[in-house]
């Protein structure tokens, strides 16, 4: 089955030699579906790509000012641009081609080029562009469906829980204890489903780029203390010791007053609260005996973070631990693992996304039978 060209394929040809542009334009314009634009320098090319992204770029490597390598790098580094195939047109050696491909170009053709080869490479890259665009559209439609589904599920679940609560409270008459017990079970299941629906909606918003952080400077010690206080009754029910500990950069324990003045970060308090609640909730869920410790410390030699120092929040439990193979996939979409208490597989994925949006990291250390430690590292906020 032959490939059918889409209508109005926008092609941008970039070359500092007008004669070369004339040849390219003449050849490409023989195809009715091609709409060719020509520019003679790299800066103009970048500006035009940003203003009106083409479907394909034919790019000369050696140009004065901004050369083809730099044009490619700037286009590829612009996250606001869609994927645009780039075909390098060059008369240079293999090492130059290697640099161009490493910069992000998709293919190359040498000067003087064979006309049939040029047209075939153009068709190939247009076919690639079309395929990727179709995949992206399918993903967008899937995400849109998930967003609509999760949003529409919330209202009937909340309404159903409210009606069931009224039944238990006797609003519609007194029911036997057996019925109240059944109603309570339904409410619990509905609440679990509502929690999963809310988490799925949050994951979608983060993945689709619709989630915007509302950032402010605050001490994460206060936030961690709130989460510990909120979830402590769950730990008490299981007779698990839950504590919060604070340390300086030198590893010395801090008093409550000192801790309240420390650990300042710049972030979205609501989103980070969601992250810590999920991590601590998981620790309580999977730990049957022993203890859970929330440890705050300052790492003066942070790696992979924009600041030299990092605030680290480590949640350590004495649970069953996580197998090495499962640790590699623990933050993936819908990964549930083999544990009988495993949930939807969304919470840790969302937690990882929230950490990354704060330019931080979320890591795991675990050993089977020895418990797990999830560590959130966040850049220190400036107190100027």
Secondary structure, DSSP 8 states (H G I E B T S, - for coil): ------SSEEEEEE-S-HHHHHHHHHHHTTSTTEEEEEESSHHHHHHHHHHS--SEEEEES--SSS-HHHHHHHHHH-TTS---EEEEEE-S-HHHHHHHHHHT--EEEESS--HHHHHHHHHHHHHHHHHHHHHHHHHHHHHHHHHHHHHHHHHHHHHHHHHHHHHHTTTT----HHHHHHHHHHHHHHHHHHHHHHHHHHHHHHHTT------EEEEHHHHHHHHHHHHHHHHHHTT-EEEEEEB-TTS-B--HHHHHTS-EEEE-HHHHHHHHHHHHHHHHHH--SSEEEEEEEEETT-SSSSSSSEEEEEEEE-S----HHHHTTTTSTT---S-TT---S-HHHHHHHHHHHTT-EEEEEEETTTEEEEEEEEEB----
